[in-house]
């Protein structure tokens, strides 16, 4: 199976500890690598934030990161990226149309916007993992929430368009359902950082690893637990 993963701001190649580099980067890297280990061909598409980056960077057998244009090739905080997502979407759609994948798996809501448009254009299924929801962030951060005001409506749109939405907990499932996501679309895979494959042909399999992941405004470290 050819799997296209989209992680617009969280490159698997990023140095951890930066403003927007943490759990999602680790999650995407590990998931992509282990899917490739199972025999799938995995391409991870992320935004070019440095003009010196190579177009394609292998991260293992059958697995590579591709840097796509999406605004100026420099670091931009994720909460300021939305105006550049149409550019990233056009580049993603063009790239995927050349050799359509079996499916597209988007990580985070802006990746979902780009992946939704691309998947619809080329006619392949879309799987969405949000990693965090704007409704929760707004509830807890209030006026300190720097997310674009469009975020919650965009998450609603992406969740409705996706063929499957991966929720990490029953709480996230309830938040998604409150946005209008049908329960039948949601697969609950309880993880902090899922390091073992999602078998996309069935969308769910009880093989997990857990690791502590970055929380908003908090960086913590912990040990990996395998069950």
Helices and strands as residue ranges (DSSP letters): E 2-6, H 23-37, E 41-47, E 56-60, E 63-68, G 78-80, G 82-84, H 85-98, E 103-107, H 109-122, E 125-129, H 134-141, G 142-144, H 151-161, E 164-167, H 170-178, G 183-185, E 186-188, E 209-210, E 225-226
